[in-house]
């Protein structure tokens, strides 16, 4: 669809702008009705025969955050196809540099959004499309194994993960702050307030404990048998990282890699692409004991302070299962407040801990959970949000 179609009549202009805004929303940009109205008004006061002017005008209205600029650039290129009569203008009115670059992996969902029938036919908006899933379809998606999902189903799972109520369990610290419902008397502020009443203590001030989210440390197995589950769980960790500051993520196969900084990118696709570029042993072998040793030696004291929760995502199929694995698991268990092992093998109803590596790891975890479908991730969210049970170090809970 060429931009020169934006010329009068006004109805054609409005249809194109609304369709483009709909495509941006499907790609994840927050575009509301007000922005659409502003875009139509702005296009009426510029020369819409110049592609660069149209691009800059729409970008200034629809792009509110820096990380959305590259996605907007690809959506603009796909939605508005340049007409032949524009070719002689492109040299005199060049596009911005970031509009000419090859789109990053983060812009892949733009192509998926443009491929939807609603985008091609300019049908109703995205919210109506999402309602097309029946209740039975949603139930099937909840229970379906990640490894058996199609690309479209995986995209639905990723959107569902982004909408989850993320864990916000708070840790009570030793520090205090003013709190009218606190249990501790704030003597300094109480005496200071009494100076206003000639020494009469009328207004009693109190202090309460400061609460803050517990740190979360995730150790993810990226071996060949775990790659599908790890990729989707990284979306969950990205959503947590976006809402909490104290989240540390490590990937391990034959070696340990810290991807915490890479996962902090605002765009989830860009964050996962950065993680993939950082890791050299994705979908390779597994050396759990060696990786845990590296973590305990180099990172444990840095990230496991202040009552951290550790999520270990692995199937436990260690190549070299020996006493070293049990020692490193015990050391990790003693260093954190709570160790939760997430194993996709629990998706099998007849699962038994027969592998030597699983036998050595299991006694040193507080909870043993599955991580093979959307329902299991929702169960993990509830577990992380709830306070730990009493004597939780002696509790190993298996959730089918």
Buried (B, 14 or more C-beta within 10 A) or exposed (E): BBBBBBEEEEEEBBBBBBBBBBBBBBBBBEBEEEBBEBBBEBBEEEEBBBBBBBBBBBBEBBBEEEEBEBBBBBBBBBBBEBEEEBEEBEEEBEBEEEBEEEBBBBBBBBEBBBEBEBBEEBEEEBEEBEEEEEEEEEEEBBEBEBBEBEEEBBBBBBEBBBEBEBBEBEBEEEEBEEBEEBEEEBEEBBEEBBEEEEEEEEEEBBBBBBEBBBBBBBBBBBBEBBBBBBBBBBBBBBBBBBEBEBBBBBBBBBBBBBBBEBBBBEBBBBBBBBBBEBBEBBBBEBBBBBBBBBBBEEBBEEBBEEBBBBBBBBBBBBEEBEEBBBBBBBBBBEBBBBBBBBBBBBBEEEBEBEBBBBBBBBEBBBBBBBBBBBBBBBBBBEBBEEEBEEEBBEEBEEEE
